Amino acid sequence: MRVLLAGRQALVREGLKRVALEIDDTCEFVEAADSVSASAALLRISPFDAVWFDEGFFPIDELAALRQAQPRLPLLALVGKTDEGARAALLSAGANALVPRSAPIGVLSAALRLVLAGDVCVRSNDLAHAEAVHAQWRIPGARHGTGPLNLTSRQYDVLALIAQGCANKAIAGELGIGLRTVKGHVSVILRALHVDNRADAGRAARRWLGRAAPPQRANPTA
């Protein structure tokens, strides 16, 4: 997983690294201390799997332009004691999640997991929900999934593309996620289907999709 950490304070960026490493201990980071550097990184570097940014880091019009250019890129904002108007502006511009800077690391991690799954927009007043989600990952290696195969909705998307014979690079392009993330999802899917290789996975996925529909997304437009 590759994450862009966009914040003016190095201490905040270091804290966010810890959050991402809870999810993927091979996570790669690109840091930006100003919006110019962040925009350059987004143009120069191959797709990011998520962007953490501090409230006020991106002007609202730049955030909206980023969302328009990369509609599936998870964007998570760390917010302070802002008014509802400022929060609404961030969400309208395309932020997927608004999480208080004071939130414990478990809640920050849960918010990132939820947004990566493509299902939930986490607002700063949804902490009880995020904490409940985090409880499902307190056992090392535990995963949050749904449906007969216990996969996330993003993994069901990958499963459908595997069934169509798509290679990892094509899946990454179709879903707007990084190649490393696709490989991680494929590994989970192989275990869920009880197969050892990609060819068997394709056949198993086609058989499985022929008799069961994947669960519906909570937010189909996410």
N, C-alpha and C positions, 0 to 999 in steps of 0.2 A: 504494500500500500504506500502511496506517495501523498504526502500532505503538505500543503502550503500553510505556513504559520505567519500571519500578517499582523504584526503588532509592534508598537514603538518601544515597548519595554522588554528587554532580554529576559527578565525574570518570568514574565508572563509566558513568553514563548517556551521557556524551559519547562514550565508547568504543563503546558499543552502537549509537549513531547511525551511526558509521563502518561498523560491520558491516552494518547494514540498507541503507545507501546504496550498498554494493558490489553489492547485489542490485537495488535500485530507486532510481535517483538522484532520483526525484520523491517519495520516501517522506515521509509526514507523521508527526510525532511528537507524542505527548502524554506529558508527564513527571509522575511522582508521587513525592514524597519520603516518603510514609507510606501505610499501607494504607487509611486512610479516604479520602484523596484518590484513590487508585487505584480503590477501589470506586465512588466517586462518578463518576469518569470512565467506568467501564464501564457505568454506568446511564444517564449523560447523553448520551454521544457514540455516534453510529451505529457499526455493527460494526467491531471491530478485526480486523486480519488476523493479528496475533500479539501476545503479551505476553512481554516479557523481564522477569524479576524476580530479585532477589537472594535467596539462601537465607535464610530466616528473616523475609523481608519480610511474607509472608502467614502468619498462623497456619494450621496444617494444616486445621482445620475450615472456615476461610474459603476456602482453596484448593479443598477438596472441594466446597463450595457453588458456587463459581465454575464448576468443571468440570460439575457437575450442571445448572447454568443454561445453560451454553454448551458442550455436549459436543464441538463441533468446533473450538473456539478453540485454536490452538496455544499452549501454555504452556511456556516455556523457562526453566529455573532455572540461575543461576550458583552453583556450589557451591565450598566450600573443602575442607579436610581433614575431612570429616564421616565418621562411621562408617556401616556398611552399614545399620544400623537407621534412621538419619535419611534416608538416600537411599531406602530402601524406602518410608518414610512419604510422601515427596514423590511418588514414582511411584504409590503407592496412592491418594493424594489427587487425582491427575489430571495431574501434570506429564508433558509429552511428552518432554522432554529435560533431562538433567542434564549440564552442561558446566563444567569447572573454570574458575575465574576466571583461572588462569594460562595457559589455552589461547591459542595464537596467533590472530590475527584471521582467518586463513584457515580454521581449524577452527571458530571461532564462526560464520563465514559459512556453511560447509558444513552445520553443524548446523541453522541456520535454514532453509536451502534444503530439507534433507531433511524437516524437520517441516512446512514449507509444502506440500510435495508430498503429505503425508498418508500416507506409507508407513512411516516409521521412527521408532522411539523410541530416541533417542541417549542412552546412559548415559555417565557420566564416564569409564569404562574402555574406551569404544569409539573412542578417538582415532585409532587406526590406520585404522579404517573411514572416519571423517570426513575424515581427511587424504587418503585415496585418492579420496573423492568430490570434495574440493576441487580435486584435480588436474585434474578434467574441466572446471573453469571458469577455468583460468588464462589461456586465450585470451579477450580481451575479446569479449563478445557470444556466447560459446559457451553452449549450453544442455545440460541433462541430460535425456534422454528415453528412452523405450522404445517397442518396437513399430514397425510399418510407418510410422507418421507421426512417429516420434521425439518423442512428447509425454510429459509426466509423467502419472501416474495421475490427478491432479486435473484436468489438461487433458482427459483422456479423459472424465471426469465431465461437464465443461463441454460437450464435443463431443456427448455423448448428449443433454443438455438442449437444445442448439441444434437437434439433429435433431427434437426434440419441439416445436419452435417457441417455446421459452421466451425471453422477453426478458431482458436483463442483470439487471434488478432481481429478476426471479423466480429467476434462477440464483443470485444472491447470497443470497437468502433460503433457497433449497433447500440450498445447500452451506455456509451459515453463514460466508461470506467477504465482504469489502468489495467495493463496486461497482467501485472502481478496479482491484482485483485481477482481477475478472471481465473487465473491458475489456482488461487486459493478456493474459489467457489467450485471449480471443477473437482478438486481433491475431495471436498465435502460431498459432492454429488456422487463420485465414484464409490465412496463408503456407503452412502445411503442406498445406492442401487446394488451394492454387494458385487461389484465388478472390479477388475484390475487394470483395464486399459480403455482408451478412448473409443475404439471400435465397438467393444462390448457395451460401453456406456451409451453410444448412439442407438444400438439395437434395443437395449433395455429401456432407454428413454422413450423410444417410439412405442414400445409395447405398453409402457406405463401410461403415456399420454393417450393411448388408444382406449384405455378403460377408465381413466380418472381425469377430471379437469382440475387444474391447479386452483388453490383458494383465491378468491377475489381480493384485490388490494383494498386496504382501508381508504386510500386516497388515490384513485386511478390516474389523476393528473400529475402526481408527484414525479 
